[in-house]
Amino acid sequence: MPQDQNTITRHVKVEQYRCPSYYDDHNVLQNCLCGKCDDVKSPSKTFSLEVDYDDSQWKTIDESRYSYVNDMTVDDFPIEQTGKQTVYFQELKFDHDPTDDEVLAEMERKDCRQPNRAEVETAIQRYTSEQLGAHSRVGLVGPAVLRSGGLSRACVIGRGRGVSLRWDWAEDRWRRYCRFVAVCKSNSNTRTLSPSETLTLESLDERVKKLEEFYKNIKEL
């Protein structure tokens, strides 16, 4: 006999085909019990958010807002954009432990760029601590720079225990459960229609006339 929903949800792990998970209006996974839906069920990893680049919080680093802050200043997180803008993001994921170079190459392949601090932190805010605990959100913000005898990169990382600003070794590997925040260069998830796909007012009028004629003929039958 098939198990009812209450029986299923009492188990820590359930079969994926029985998992009650769903993606909400913001494309955020909810109520996953199998632990696999984020890899399979997501309709799209592209989403848009309004980013306020002029927000005063980006002008300084208030350590009370973060779970951890390395020896960093706002100069390590430059922001060139101004005002409020709608920004399109993608999340990148890997089936292995990726390097920085692999993440950056995948961004380029998807016509994306590295995010800045304002963009990463805005993107991280859409997730609950439970979701960040399952899949950390990472923003590779800066270039690789020589520090303490090795190459490091300024990063913003959202985990279940909070957001951290830190230097991470650029030649190390990230865990495969991480999701990397990237910004679409075109700032749009739509494509430009070709002339043959564009519906002009003239062609629309023509279609309306044909429909009216069609329904007129039906009534006369």
C-alpha positions in Angstrom: 0.0 0.0 0.0 1.4 3.4 -0.9 2.6 5.5 2.0 0.8 8.7 2.8 2.6 12.1 2.9 2.8 12.1 6.7 4.5 8.6 6.7 7.0 9.7 4.1 8.0 12.9 5.9 8.8 11.0 9.1 11.9 9.5 7.4 15.1 11.5 7.2 15.8 10.1 3.7 13.1 9.3 1.2 13.1 8.1 -2.4 13.5 11.1 -4.7 10.3 10.3 -6.7 8.4 10.6 -3.4 10.1 13.7 -2.2 7.6 16.5 -1.5 10.0 19.3 -2.6 9.0 22.1 -4.8 10.5 25.4 -6.2 8.8 28.6 -5.0 8.1 31.7 -7.0 11.8 32.8 -6.4 13.1 29.5 -7.7 14.3 28.5 -4.3 14.0 24.8 -3.3 11.6 24.1 -0.5 10.8 21.0 1.6 13.4 18.7 0.2 13.8 15.4 2.1 15.8 13.3 -0.3 18.8 15.6 -0.6 19.0 15.2 -4.4 16.3 17.6 -5.7 18.7 20.6 -6.0 20.6 18.6 -8.6 17.6 17.4 -10.6 14.4 19.2 -10.2 15.4 22.8 -10.6 13.7 24.3 -13.7 16.4 27.0 -14.0 19.3 28.4 -12.1 18.8 31.9 -13.6 17.1 34.4 -11.4 16.9 38.2 -11.1 17.1 40.5 -8.1 17.3 44.3 -7.5 20.7 45.3 -6.3 21.2 48.6 -4.5 24.8 49.5 -5.2 24.6 52.7 -3.3 23.5 51.1 0.0 25.7 52.4 2.8 26.5 48.9 4.0 28.9 48.5 1.0 30.8 51.6 2.1 32.3 49.8 5.1 32.6 46.4 6.7 30.5 46.0 9.8 31.9 42.9 11.4 28.9 42.4 13.6 26.9 41.4 10.4 29.3 38.6 9.5 30.2 35.2 11.0 33.8 35.8 10.0 35.9 38.5 8.5 39.6 38.1 7.4 42.0 41.0 7.5 40.1 42.9 4.8 38.9 46.4 3.9 36.3 47.7 1.5 39.1 48.3 -1.0 39.3 44.5 -1.4 35.7 44.6 -2.6 35.5 47.3 -5.2 32.0 48.2 -6.6 31.9 50.1 -9.9 28.1 50.1 -10.4 25.8 52.8 -9.0 22.1 53.2 -8.2 19.5 50.4 -8.1 19.6 47.9 -11.0 17.9 44.6 -11.8 20.6 42.0 -12.1 20.3 38.5 -13.6 22.3 35.8 -11.8 23.2 32.2 -12.5 24.3 29.6 -10.0 27.1 27.2 -11.1 27.5 23.7 -9.7 29.9 20.9 -10.3 29.9 17.1 -9.9 33.5 17.3 -8.5 35.6 19.5 -6.2 36.3 22.5 -8.6 39.2 24.9 -8.7 38.9 28.7 -9.0 40.1 28.3 -12.7 37.3 25.8 -13.4 34.7 28.1 -11.9 35.9 31.1 -13.8 36.0 29.2 -17.0 32.5 28.0 -16.6 31.4 31.6 -15.9 33.0 32.6 -19.2 31.4 29.7 -21.0 27.9 30.8 -19.8 28.6 34.5 -20.7 28.8 35.5 -17.0 31.2 37.5 -14.9 32.4 37.5 -11.3 30.0 39.2 -9.0 30.9 42.0 -6.6 30.2 42.1 -2.9 26.8 43.9 -3.2 25.6 41.3 -5.8 26.7 38.2 -3.9 25.3 39.3 -0.5 22.0 40.3 -2.2 21.8 36.9 -3.8 22.6 35.1 -0.5 19.8 36.8 1.2 17.2 34.8 -0.8 18.2 31.6 1.0 17.4 30.3 4.5 20.1 29.1 6.9 19.1 25.5 6.2 19.5 25.9 2.5 22.9 27.6 2.9 23.9 24.8 5.3 23.2 22.2 2.5 24.8 24.2 -0.3 27.1 27.1 0.5 26.8 30.1 -1.8 30.2 31.4 -3.0 31.1 34.6 -4.7 34.6 34.8 -6.2 34.8 38.5 -6.0 38.4 39.6 -6.6 41.4 38.7 -8.7 44.1 36.3 -7.5 46.7 38.2 -5.5 49.9 37.2 -3.9 49.5 37.0 -0.1 51.5 35.1 2.6 53.5 33.3 0.0 50.5 32.1 -2.1 47.7 33.2 -4.4 44.6 34.3 -2.6 41.2 35.7 -3.7 38.7 37.8 -1.9 35.5 35.8 -1.5 32.0 36.2 0.0 30.6 32.9 1.3 27.1 32.2 2.7 26.9 29.2 5.0 24.3 28.0 7.5 26.0 29.9 10.3 26.2 33.2 8.4 28.1 35.2 5.8 31.9 35.5 5.8 34.3 37.8 4.0 37.6 36.0 3.6 40.7 35.3 1.6 40.7 31.8 0.2 43.6 30.1 -1.5 43.1 30.5 -5.3 44.9 27.3 -6.0 42.9 25.1 -3.7 39.7 23.2 -4.5 36.1 24.0 -3.4 33.7 21.3 -2.1 31.3 20.0 -4.7 28.3 21.0 -2.6 29.1 24.7 -3.1 27.1 26.8 -5.5 28.9 29.7 -7.2 27.2 33.0 -7.8 27.7 34.5 -11.3 26.3 37.6 -13.0 25.0 37.4 -16.5 26.9 39.8 -18.7 23.9 40.6 -20.8 21.9 41.3 -17.6 19.0 39.5 -19.2 17.7 36.0 -19.5 15.7 36.7 -22.7 16.9 36.7 -26.3 16.3 39.2 -29.1 13.7 38.0 -31.5 14.7 37.6 -35.2 12.7 39.7 -37.8 10.8 36.5 -38.8 9.7 36.0 -35.2 8.6 39.6 -34.5 4.9 40.1 -34.5 4.0 43.4 -36.1 0.7 45.2 -35.7 0.1 44.6 -39.4 0.4 40.8 -39.1 -1.6 40.9 -35.9 -4.5 42.6 -37.6 -4.3 40.0 -40.4 -4.5 37.2 -37.9 -7.5 38.8 -36.2 -9.4 39.1 -39.5 -8.7 35.4 -40.3 -10.0 34.4 -36.9 -13.2 36.5 -37.3 -13.7 34.9 -40.8 -13.2 31.5 -39.3 -15.8 31.9 -36.6 -18.2 33.5 -39.0 -18.0 30.4 -41.2 -18.6 28.1 -38.2 -21.8 30.0 -37.3 -23.1 29.6 -40.8 -22.7 25.9 -40.8 
